[in-house]
Amino acid sequence: MIILKSTIELNNWFIENINEFGENMGFVPTMGALHKGHASLIEKASRECQIVVVSILVNPTQFNEKADLESYPRDLDNDVIVAEKAGATILFTPTPKDIYGGTPYAEPVDYGLITSTFEGLSRQGHFDGVVSVVDKLFLAVKPNRAYFGSKDLQQVAVVEKMSSERHPKIKIVSCDLIRDENGLALSSRNIRLSDAGILVAQNISQELQIVAERVKEGRDVIDSVEIAKQNLKNVEGLELEYISGVNDQTFSISTENRGWSHIIIAARVEGVRLIDNIEL
Ligand code: AMP
């Protein structure tokens, strides 16, 4: 694996080497602090592509809270080990200034419900930043396939929409959500949780699991979500932001007992914002 620290280094490398790799380049954009969730995306990309570019960039324009940006975990030494072991060919580590060609700035985007509900509502401007950085990274890397985790379910829908409009030749590959042995969805932010916080956070996936089982048994989605909501509200140390059934293509909320694909959730534990979802 080689490390390229700027778009100029990346371009030069492509000019010298691209003929070797033809038309089969996979791309895994990340914000670093890599864990097994990221590794699973890189492994999938390396199974499906001849060359895999992994980018690490803590993108300032997608953070709506300054404290979250400042405390976002960074660990490049470990990232190098994880990315290489998972099969990355290139680790691309540009600065925000390099990728944005100056001061980072995100144009507002409006994809209707996909960008205005849930994460779009709770984190104003978040998807503007996501669209902006993924667009610029796609322009820099020019991949054939790009891999995103379904942990960030709404992000996948937003990226698919952006890509269909601006990069129709790039195939967006949605990858499975990876959990730890206790069910907690892996996230770079988990490192900021204490042992007690991790126990509290486990309630999130446990309740999602219960809702999915109830729905499988034929119970009402809205009622099942409501029960989970009440249970989570009673968990000390957990601050629920939302829990809801959604359709992962439209992010519309059905008023009936059909049309749902997932249950999504966002909650805070020890000030750390966690998201998770389960397929129905
Ligand atoms: P991030 O570094 O948090 O921006 O994530 C980079 C990519 O890894 C995104 O496509 C995420 O959805 C994906 N990812 C993060 N955590 C997980 C996980 N637990 N399982 C699967 N994919 C994940």
Residues whose N, C-alpha, C, O or C-beta is under 5 A from the ligand:
A	BS01	AMP	P29 T30 M31 G32 G37 H38 Y147 F148 G149 S150 K151 D152 D176 L177 I178 A185 L186 S187
